[in-house]
Amino acid sequence: MACADSWTLVDGDFISHPVLLMSLDANGVKVSAPDGSDVRSLSWDSILELDHTQPQSAQPAAADAPFSLHLNGGDCISGTPLSIADDVIIWQHALLGRLEIPEDRAGAIVRQGQTVPGLDEARKDDSVRLVNGDSTSGVVQGMTESSISIQAAGADAAAQIGLDKVAAILLADPDPLAAPPPGSSGAWRVWLEDGSSLTVPLAQIPQGDNSPLTIGFSAKHSNSVATSAVTSIEPLDGPVKWLTELSPTEVVYHPFLEENFPPRFDHPVDDPGETIRSRFPPFRHGIGVHSYTRLTYAVPDGFRTFRAQFGIERIPGSDMTKADVTVRLLLDGKVAREFTHVRYGSVAPPVLLDVSAAKELALEVDYGDNLDAQDRFVWLDPAFVRSSPATQPTQ
């Protein structure tokens, strides 16, 4: 068998099955029961995720990486930038080796330990922020292992800045007319033991003992990684469509007084540097919001059910007794479900809502008692599901 250790296959009903993973390609996976019996081939449209269930390394290989590369769409890869040239970022990762990443896939390069305000905001220009607080904007002309070159608007020449002085490099948004990056069709998100994740159109484990996972942006530029370093493989064209992979048709946020907690996708509302997966380990995706927020989505064709869990994030040093929100699910503008006095505590069990006859779904988090105090809310694993899944909660 290709993988000597165990995996957990999560199906379209959000139910987990222990399996041995034998092979994986564009068509699906070949698995068996843990004892090697009941060999089956399954297509990706029946698989929510493959989770590695073997203990991982005590010290992730890339824990000391100096930078992280934030990709458009929410992925993040630790490592070292080697160069930017000809619209390609050359990136060194401890597990995957040398990566060639299209520049229009990248949003920012951030030094580990640096907090960067506005990381997920739209940008028309490139920007370099320094560790001393200074910054400059313009067009990045290139980068080497030791410096970055950026030319400000109206300047006669590009400025050379030592990489050791850089806190973050924020890249302009890609050309909207350019070819889109891998999306929800024929792509996989792969999570690694160092916390890095990468969404790619190529992922395969050939039949054979101890075969590595091969991933890449194309067959020409692919990389291999030992399956022991892989923590999860998620098909984006599976039985669900995560709301974090979709663009809301409307975002309404009314802060109370001068607070500013806009929605964050796959990140807690209070910490864009941390992921939902790390803050809430049993869950795959999430949306962090604050009262009052309403997110509206078009119901995609072929999906019958909306499924989600939810809760309120703990604020360190706070007793959390003031948190109180009203949660509403609206179909075509009408309230379909309402939950009053949602307070801090256990994560709510799965909420299932039939959306087969609806065109639009809205998720509303309104002020409850105590106005907006401590109302840091999170939608957990919010998804449109092709069928009507079991109500088993995430463990």
N, C-alpha and C positions, 0 to 999 in steps of 0.2 A: 504494500500500500504506500501511497505517496507521503502520507503524514503519519508518523508513529504515535503521535499524541492525540488527545481528544479535542473535539470541537462541539459547539452547541449550535444547532440549526434552528433559527426562529422562523416559523412559517407565517403565512398571511393572516392567520388567526391570532398572532402574537403568542403562540404556544411554543415552548422550547423543547427540543429533542436532542439528546446526546448522540453524537455520531462520530465515526472516523471518516475523515475527508480523504478520498482516494485520488480525485483529479478535479480540475476546474478549467472551463474554457468559456467562450462566448455563448455557447448553447445552454450551459448549466453546470451542474456539479454531479459527481458520482460519489456516493456515500454508502456506508454500511452501518449496521448496529455496532455498539462498542465492542461486542465480542467477535466482530468480523462477519456475522451472518446478515441476511436481508440486504444484499447489495442492491442499490437503487440509483437510477439516474433521474434527476429532478431539473426542471427548467427554472430559469430565474424568475419567472412570473409567479412562482409559488414560494419564493424565498425572500424573507424580510432582511435577514442578516445571518452571517456566519461569525460566531464569536469563539475565540480561542479560549479553551477552558484549562489549559495547562498553566501552572505558575510561570510567570515571566521572570526575566533576569532581575536580581536584586538591585542592580545599578544599571539603568538604561544606558545604552551605548552612547547616546547623544546628549546626555544630561549637561555636559559642560560646553555645548555649542555656543559660540559667541553671539549669534544672531538668529532671528527667526524670519522666515519669508511668509508673509500673509498673502494668500491668493484670493482673487475675486471669487466669491461663492462660499467663503468661510473656511477653506482649508488653511493649514499652517504647517510649515516644515522647518525644523531646526537645522542649523548648520552654519556654513561659511560661504559668503559670496566670493566668487572668483573673478567674474567679469560681467559687464553688460556691453554687448556689441551686436550690431546687425539685428536688433529687435529680439535678442535671445539673452536670457540670464543663465550663466553657468554657475551652478550651485553645488557645493560639496556637502553630502550628508553622510553621517557615520555608518548608517546601515545600507543605504542605497548606492552610495558612491557618488560619482559625478553625474549630475542631472542637467539636462538642457531644457529650459522652461521658456516658452514664448513669453515675451515681455508683457503682452496684453493680457496674460493670465494673472499677472502679479499686481498687488495693490500697494504693498509696503515691505520694506526691509527694516526690522527693528532690533536694536541691540538688547540682549537679554537684560532684564531688570529695569528697563526704561518704560515709563508710562507715557503714552503718546495721545494727548487729546485730539479728537477729530479723526481718529484712525479710520473709521468707517463712513466718513462724510464724502460727498462727491467732490472731485477736484478737476479743474481745467488745466492746471500746470503741475509740473513736478516740484517737489520741495525737499530740501535737505535741512534737517534740524540737528543742531549741535548739542553736545552734552552740557555746554555752558549756557544754554538757553537761546542762543542766537539761531537764526534761520535764514535761508535764502530760497527764492523760487525762480523757476525758469524752465529750461529743458535739459534733462540729463543727457550729456553727450557720450558718456561712456564711464566705465568703472574698471579698475584693476583690483588686485588683492590688497593694495595699500592706499588707494585714493579713488575719489569720485570726481568727475568733471561735470559742472553744471553751468549753463550760460543763461544769465538773467536777461529779461526782455530789454532791448536797447543796448546791451553791453557789446563791446567790440570783440571780446574774447571770453572763453569759458574760464571759470574759476576752478582751480584744483584744490580739493579739500582732502586732508588726510583721513583715512577711514577710522583711525583711532580717535578722532574728534567727533565722529558722527553718532548721534543717538538714534536717528531714524531717517530713512529715505522714503518719502511718500510719492508714489507714482500717479500720474494723471490717469483719469478714467480712459478705457480703451475707446477707439473710434466706434460709435454706434453702428456704422455701416460695415464694419469689419465682420468677418466670419465669427459666429458665436463660439465660445469654448464648449467643451463637452458638457452636455446638459443631462436631461433625464432619460435620454435614449441611448442604450448601448454603452453605458459608462458605469464605473465602479468607484466607490470611495473606500480606500484602504487605510486603516489605522495601524500605526506601529507602536511598539512598546515604549518609545520615548515620548509619546503623545502626538507625534506628527501625523497628519492626514493628507491624502493626496487623491484627487478625483481624476481618473484617467480612462481613456477609451480602450485600453488594452490591459487585460488581466488573465493570467492562465497558470495552472499547475499541471504539467503533463503527467501522464501515467508513469509511475516508476518510483522506486524507493528514494526517500529523502529529496525529492524534487523541490527546488525553491519556487517561490512565487515570482513570476515575471510580470512587471507592470511598465507602462510607458505611454507617452503622448502619441506615439506612432510605433509601428514595427521597426522602423529605422533607428529610433532612439528609445530603447527600452533598458530597464535595469532589473536586476534580480535581487531578492532578499530571502533569507532563510525563513521558512514558515514559523519557526520558533520565535521570530521577532515580530510576527504579525498578530495583532490582537483582534482585528475585526475586518470583515469584507462585506460591503453593503452594495447591492445592485441598485442603481438609481431608476431602473426600469422594472422594478419589482411589483409586488401586489399592492403597494401603497404609494401615495405621492405626499411626501412630507411638505407641510406648509412652509418650512424653512427653505425649500427649493423653489417655491413659487413667489411671484411678486404680488403684493397686495394691490388691489385696484384702488383702495383708499386707506390712508393712515390718518387717524384723528387722535391728537394728543393734546389735552388741556392740562398743563401743569398747575399746581396750586401755588400761587404767589410766584416766587422766583426760582423754584426748583426746576431742574432740567434732566428728566429721565426718559428720553425717547426710546422707543422699542429697539431691542437688540435681538438679532436672529442667531440662534445657536450660542448665545452668550448671555450671562446674567445682566439684568438692566443696570446694575451698579458697577460691573467690572468687565469691560470689553476685552481685557487681557486673559480672562479665564473662560473656559467653555462650559456649556451645560453638562456635557458628558463628564467633566472633571468635578463639577459642583454637585451633580446628581448622578453618580456612577451607574445606577441601573438603567438610566434612560439614554436614548441615542441622540435626540434632538430636542430643541425647546426654543421658546420665545420669551425673553424677559421684558416685562412691561411694568408701568406704574400707573396708578389711578390718576386721571381718567384716560383710558386708551381704548380706541375701537379700531380693529383691523378687519378689513373686508376683502374677501377672496371670491373670485369666480369659481363655481363648482366645475371641475374638469369633466369632460365627457367620459362616460364609462365607469364612473365611481359612484357608489351607492350610499356610502356611510362616512360620516365624520367621526373620528375617535380621538380622544385626548384624555390626559390626566392633568391635574393642576395643583398648585400649592403656593405658599408664600415663603420667600427666602428669609433665612435668619440673618439679622444684622448683628455682627459681632459686638458684644458688650451691651446689647439691648435685651430687655426681658420679653419683648415681642407681644406684650399684652394689649397694645393699642391697634395692632393690625386688624383691619376689618374692611372687606370689599364686597360688592355685589357683582356677581358674574352672570353674564347673559350670552346665550347663543341665539342669533337671529337669522332666520331664513327669509330672504327677499324682503327684509326690513321689518319682519314681524318676530316678536319674541317666541322662540320655540322651547327654550329651557332657561330657567333662572335659578340661581343659588345665592341666597342672601346670607349675610354674616359669615362669609368665608374668612377664617382666622388662621393664624400660624399653628402648625401641628403636622399631623400625618398628611402625606400626599393623598388627594382624593382618588377614589377608585375610578376606573375607566368610565367616561361618559360617551355613549353611543347615540348618534343622531342620524336618522334617515334623511339623506339629502338628494335622493334620486329624482325628486320632482322639483328641486329648487335650482335656481340659476346663481344664487349668491348666498354666501355665508359670512356673517360678521361675528367677531369675537370681541365682547365688550367687558371691560373691567372698570366698574364705576366706584365712586366714593361710597363708603359705608359709614359706620360710626367713626368718630374721631377724624373726620375729613380724610386727609391723605397720609396720616401718620403711619409709618412703617409698611406702607402698602406696596412692597416690592414683590410683585406677582410673577409667576412663571407658568406658561403653558408647556406641558411635558409630553413629548412624542405626539404633537398634533399632526394628524394625517387624514387625508381622504383615502378610503379603502374601497377596493373594487367590489368586495362582497360585504356581508355582515359578520364581522369577526366575533369570536368568543369574548366574554367579558372578563376573562382572567386578567388581573392587574399585573403590572411589571413587578417582579419580585426584588 
